[in-house]
Amino acid sequence: YVRIGNIVHLQGQITLSTLGTITTQARIEDLPFTSNGTYDALLKIYHGGMNTGFSNLVGRIDQGGTSASLVGFDSSAANPTNITQSHLSATTSLRFSGTYQL
């Protein structure tokens, strides 16, 4: 990540080696700084090895949060779906980048 003033740009990659147990919506946890309490922000996520046909995947950083909830969209972008364990596999790979405000 890079922080300039109250702006943070981050990028990374996560590759699963085992599925484990996810009981709620999948998330990217422990972002380097808490986002501000005024605006939500999005991470653009490129994905591979998932059990889904989503055309777009984003991480929604909640206001005042340090994690990003994963949401998938079908080709119409009209039906957002929370990503859960059923959408992931033991070989899922996620590459992400985004910018958010402190």
KOLLORO-161282 format. One record per residue (C-alpha): residue in three letters; residue number from 1; x, y, z. Coordinates in pm, 1 decimal. Layout:
! KOLLORO-161282
+-----+-----+----------+----------+----------+
: res :   n :       px :       py :       pz :
+-----+-----+----------+----------+----------+
: ala : NUM :        X :        Y :        Z :
...
+-----+-----+----------+----------+----------+
***
This chain:
! KOLLORO-161282
+-----+-----+----------+----------+----------+
: res :   n :       px :       py :       pz :
+-----+-----+----------+----------+----------+
: tyr :   1 :      0.0 :      0.0 :      0.0 :
: val :   2 :     93.0 :    366.9 :    -38.6 :
: arg :   3 :    -47.6 :    641.9 :    181.1 :
: ile :   4 :    -35.3 :   1004.3 :     71.0 :
: gly :   5 :   -207.4 :   1234.3 :    319.1 :
: asn :   6 :   -554.5 :   1092.3 :    378.3 :
: ile :   7 :   -557.6 :    873.0 :     64.0 :
: val :   8 :   -450.7 :    507.1 :     62.0 :
: his :   9 :   -386.4 :    308.5 :   -255.0 :
: leu :  10 :   -348.8 :    -64.9 :   -210.2 :
: gln :  11 :   -302.5 :   -371.0 :   -422.5 :
: gly :  12 :   -244.4 :   -734.2 :   -348.9 :
: gln :  13 :   -306.2 :  -1095.6 :   -432.9 :
: ile :  14 :   -461.5 :  -1375.2 :   -231.4 :
: thr :  15 :   -441.8 :  -1737.7 :   -342.0 :
: leu :  16 :   -622.1 :  -2000.8 :   -138.0 :
: ser :  17 :   -448.7 :  -2330.9 :    -69.7 :
: thr :  18 :   -741.2 :  -2474.7 :    125.2 :
: leu :  19 :  -1101.4 :  -2366.1 :    149.9 :
: gly :  20 :  -1138.5 :  -2375.2 :    527.8 :
: thr :  21 :  -1466.5 :  -2269.2 :    681.8 :
: ile :  22 :  -1637.4 :  -1942.7 :    595.3 :
: thr :  23 :  -1968.4 :  -1899.7 :    774.6 :
: thr :  24 :  -2057.5 :  -1549.9 :    650.8 :
: gln :  25 :  -1978.9 :  -1326.6 :    354.0 :
: ala :  26 :  -1619.0 :  -1357.6 :    231.7 :
: arg :  27 :  -1400.2 :  -1059.2 :    320.2 :
: ile :  28 :  -1051.2 :   -921.5 :    277.2 :
: glu :  29 :   -955.2 :   -833.2 :    633.7 :
: asp :  30 :   -696.7 :   -609.5 :    801.4 :
: leu :  31 :   -663.1 :   -326.9 :    552.6 :
: pro :  32 :   -374.1 :   -100.4 :    655.9 :
: phe :  33 :   -588.8 :    194.7 :    774.7 :
: thr :  34 :   -947.6 :    259.5 :    880.8 :
: ser :  35 :  -1152.7 :    417.3 :    602.3 :
: asn :  36 :  -1331.4 :    742.3 :    670.2 :
: gly :  37 :  -1685.0 :    747.8 :    801.7 :
: thr :  38 :  -1829.5 :    941.9 :    507.6 :
: tyr :  39 :  -1779.8 :    736.4 :    189.7 :
: asp :  40 :  -1778.3 :    370.5 :     94.3 :
: ala :  41 :  -1497.9 :    262.9 :   -139.1 :
: leu :  42 :  -1453.0 :    -26.8 :   -381.5 :
: leu :  43 :  -1166.9 :   -258.5 :   -464.6 :
: lys :  44 :  -1160.1 :   -392.8 :   -819.9 :
: ile :  45 :  -1094.7 :   -767.4 :   -801.9 :
: tyr :  46 :   -976.8 :   -999.7 :  -1079.6 :
: his :  47 :  -1059.0 :  -1358.3 :   -995.7 :
: gly :  48 :   -979.0 :  -1710.6 :  -1104.8 :
: gly :  49 :  -1065.7 :  -2058.0 :   -981.7 :
: met :  50 :  -1406.0 :  -1963.4 :   -844.8 :
: asn :  51 :  -1723.0 :  -2172.8 :   -859.5 :
: thr :  52 :  -1919.5 :  -1895.9 :  -1028.3 :
: gly :  53 :  -1983.8 :  -1717.4 :  -1352.8 :
: phe :  54 :  -1963.9 :  -1363.7 :  -1214.2 :
: ser :  55 :  -1845.2 :  -1112.6 :  -1470.1 :
: asn :  56 :  -1737.9 :   -861.4 :  -1204.5 :
: leu :  57 :  -1616.9 :   -893.6 :   -848.2 :
: val :  58 :  -1562.2 :   -603.9 :   -608.2 :
: gly :  59 :  -1463.4 :   -554.4 :   -248.7 :
: arg :  60 :  -1680.2 :   -299.4 :    -68.1 :
: ile :  61 :  -1488.0 :   -116.3 :    204.7 :
: asp :  62 :  -1741.8 :     -8.2 :    463.5 :
: gln :  63 :  -1742.7 :    341.3 :    608.3 :
: gly :  64 :  -1513.1 :    344.7 :    909.8 :
: gly :  65 :  -1396.8 :    -10.2 :    835.1 :
: thr :  66 :  -1074.1 :   -204.4 :    785.9 :
: ser :  67 :  -1211.9 :   -484.4 :    569.5 :
: ala :  68 :  -1373.8 :   -528.7 :    229.3 :
: ser :  69 :  -1684.8 :   -744.7 :    179.0 :
: leu :  70 :  -1673.4 :   -940.5 :   -148.5 :
: val :  71 :  -1964.8 :   -892.6 :   -389.2 :
: gly :  72 :  -2011.7 :  -1050.8 :   -732.7 :
: phe :  73 :  -2218.1 :   -923.5 :  -1026.0 :
: asp :  74 :  -2362.3 :  -1117.9 :  -1317.5 :
: ser :  75 :  -2325.5 :   -994.4 :  -1676.0 :
: ser :  76 :  -2619.7 :   -754.0 :  -1641.7 :
: ala :  77 :  -2460.4 :   -596.3 :  -1329.6 :
: ala :  78 :  -2814.0 :   -577.5 :  -1192.7 :
: asn :  79 :  -2796.8 :   -860.5 :   -940.7 :
: pro :  80 :  -2525.0 :   -819.9 :   -675.7 :
: thr :  81 :  -2451.0 :  -1136.2 :   -479.0 :
: asn :  82 :  -2258.2 :  -1161.7 :   -153.8 :
: ile :  83 :  -1965.5 :  -1401.2 :   -202.1 :
: thr :  84 :  -1981.3 :  -1699.2 :     33.8 :
: gln :  85 :  -1789.0 :  -2024.9 :     69.1 :
: ser :  86 :  -2001.2 :  -2189.1 :   -202.5 :
: his :  87 :  -1854.8 :  -1945.6 :   -460.0 :
: leu :  88 :  -1491.2 :  -2021.9 :   -370.2 :
: ser :  89 :  -1264.6 :  -2320.1 :   -430.4 :
: ala :  90 :   -937.4 :  -2435.2 :   -274.6 :
: thr :  91 :   -756.7 :  -2279.2 :   -573.8 :
: thr :  92 :   -932.2 :  -1940.8 :   -585.7 :
: ser :  93 :   -699.4 :  -1653.7 :   -669.0 :
: leu :  94 :   -793.2 :  -1288.2 :   -615.8 :
: arg :  95 :   -589.3 :   -990.7 :   -739.2 :
: phe :  96 :   -716.5 :   -657.2 :   -614.2 :
: ser :  97 :   -644.7 :   -286.4 :   -620.4 :
: gly :  98 :   -822.8 :     23.4 :   -502.5 :
: thr :  99 :   -803.3 :    361.5 :   -338.1 :
: tyr : 100 :   -984.5 :    481.6 :    -30.5 :
: gln : 101 :   -996.5 :    787.9 :    190.3 :
: leu : 102 :   -907.2 :    808.5 :    558.6 :
+-----+-----+----------+----------+----------+
***
